Each structure stands twice: as C-alpha cells, then as structure tokens.
C-alpha cells in the first residue's frame, strides 16, 4: 500500500511539474489566489507631486506612407495635439497648435494630408479635419457643432474619407463617405435602429468595398457587414442567432478576407473571415482574451494580442506557413499601435504600446530584422527641453492608448486649430 501511495505521489508531482512548464498560451487559467507580487530590490526615485503632474500622454499613432515619419497625439505642450517624429531618429515637431483636443490621426495614402478629429471645449462633438504635414494648413471638413464625426478612414486614392457620424440628439452612429475635394458627403448606412451603432469602417485596397462592425448598445452582440462603396448595398457576413461578438479589424490586401475578433467559440479569439463564403478560419483557440490587429502591407502576416495572466503579449502569424510568433517584448500590457496597420510600409517594423510595472505607457518600435525594440526611459519629465528623443520615437511622453469605437471608443481628443483654412487644393 505504501509503495502504491508513493508511486501515486510521484506521478502527481511529475504531472504538476509538466503542467507548470507548459507554454503560457496553453496553460490553465491561473487561480487568482495563487498570484503574488514580486518585490523589486532596488531604490525607487522619489518624486514630488509637482513633478508627477508633469507627466505627459501618448495617444493614437500613424505611419507615414513612406515610413519616414510617425504622427502621434501627445499633450506635451499642454493639450492633445498632433506631433511628427522621424522614424529613424531626431526631434519631434508640433504639427497642430490648438487649445482643443485632437484625436486619431490617419495619414492619407498619397502623403499629402493627415485626417483627425477635434471637439469644442470638451463637448465631444467632434469635427473632421485634415492638416498638411508639410505646411501645417488645417481644413475643417464638417464644421457641425451638434454632430460628432470621428474614426476617419481614407480611400486608397485619397479622394474620400469614410467616417462615423452621430448627431447630439441621436444614440446611433452612422457611417458617411465624404468627397474631400468638394466636402460633400453621402450616407453609407442610414436608418439604423437606435439600439445599434456602426463603427470602424475599413476600405478594401481597390476602393470598392467598406467593411464595418454593427454593435448592439448592450455590448453583448455585434455583426460584421460589407458595403458597396458606390451603391451602399450591404451584405451581412456574420449571421447568427444567439448573442455573439464579431468585430472586423483588418481588410486583406487582396480583398478576400477580414481579420476579426469573435467570442463565438466561447472566448474571444482571432480568425480570418472569408468574404465570399462567410466561413471563419480560426487562428487562435485560446481561453485568454484575444484581440485581432491588422494585416501586413503584403498580406502575408497578421497580428493579434493575448491577455495572459494580466500581461498582454503581441503575436505575429505567418498565413502561408501557419506559424505563430510571440514577439520578445518586455512583460506588461502591450498593445498594437498605428492607424490602418501597425506594420511599416516595408513590413520591417511594427509600432506598439508598452506599459509595464517599471515603465509608463509609451510608443515603441519593434524591428523584425534585429528582433529588438527601441529602448527608452521613464516618462517623468519637467521642462520640454529635458525630453530626449532617439531612434525616431520619444523617450519621455507616456500615457494611455486611445482606444477605438464602441468597445474601441476613442479616449483622447483635441480642438480646432486656428491655422488658416485657405483653398487646400492649391
């Protein structure tokens, strides 16, 4: 009997060790009672209240089409404005100069303009603007004090912008398409029931289609639609009966697939939705929360994040090889940055946010060739002249990532610039 007991004990111990050595993505969900805090044996630099209040925020980001510059939101000058920084190194320059809040910069494919939204004295009735990255010229495309316009998405030819629109008196976001040349717009969606809203427009690379997510106000149910950009005719891609979440986050360059997040498997996972057949190929089958990201410019890779035991890791998936790589990033809360995609145009770098126990939230760049991230330091800063900038990304400004619409609703914002609105066509 003693031998049997010893053997059972040995087998139990051995199986426990094997379970502990399993990869994070496959291990069982950790019992919260078993989590302990790690004590860092080092001196902590004391800061006064005044010094702590000099910290700054970093918001949404966007690659320039030529990869040479990154546009980003920060309140380093006191308000959330758009700044530009060379992606290979240098000092930043402030592009918009405003006492209001700017949010969600998105570079046009032809490099001539950056679209963004700005509200009026914090009322969240956002107007849609464009600004020239060369001259700083600002144009208000909408100028509607009682209507919020946000979530700009450029057409591939830079002629049109799809965006979300909601009157102050309405509970529903619709999606409009504006001709930037004429400032005239037309509705892509209309008469949406008040309990539903339309979010996150995504253009196909040929400019013929726009995919978007329609979400119920409860946040428990959503669908993905695709619409003809010319006629507005829509097709439901995710028919279902029970309450499930479906969210489109990326359009493949060949126009055949959407990168999505859905909890139809019981947990939120990433998948490829084939538009023609409405079939989903699941890329993950995890019990951790997975959030899909975007396609690489060549369409060969996609990204997603996984929340594993309180840490959020970034993953890159090779579609042809069906291989998943967890990027070797510092532990903490890592999130995907960038507007249309986190990848640079050449696919060699990836923008992401990092927030850890020893470093505040900041924007980082991962280099696939060297498999390294750009190092940086703490974001506690005082005078603007003290802020160091290296390798094209700022060391020193930090804060919260601006989330997107609905479940992704924007968090950071700004105000109308006082720069001239001269004829932008010249």
Secondary structure, 3 states (H helix, E strand, C coil): CHHHHHHHHHHHHHHHHHHHCCCCCCCCCCCHHHCCCCCCCCCCCCCCHHHHCCCCCEEEEEECCCCCEEEEEECCCCCCEEEEEECCCCCCEECCCCCCEEEEEEECCCCCCEEEEEECCCCCCCEEEEECCCCCCEEECCCCCCEEEEEEEECCCCCEEEEEEEECCCCCCEEEEEECCCCEEEECCCCCCCCEEEEEEEECCCCCEEEEEEEECCCCCEEEEEEECCCCCEEECCCCCCCCCEEEEEECCCCCEEEEEECCCCCCEEEEEECCCCCEEECCCCCCEEEEEEECCCCCEEEEEEEECCEEEEEEEECCCCEEEECCCCCCEEEECCCCCCECCCCCEEEEEEEECCEEEEEEEEECCCCEECCCCCCCCCCHHHCCEECCEECCCCCCCCCCCHHHCCCCCEECCCCCCCCCCC
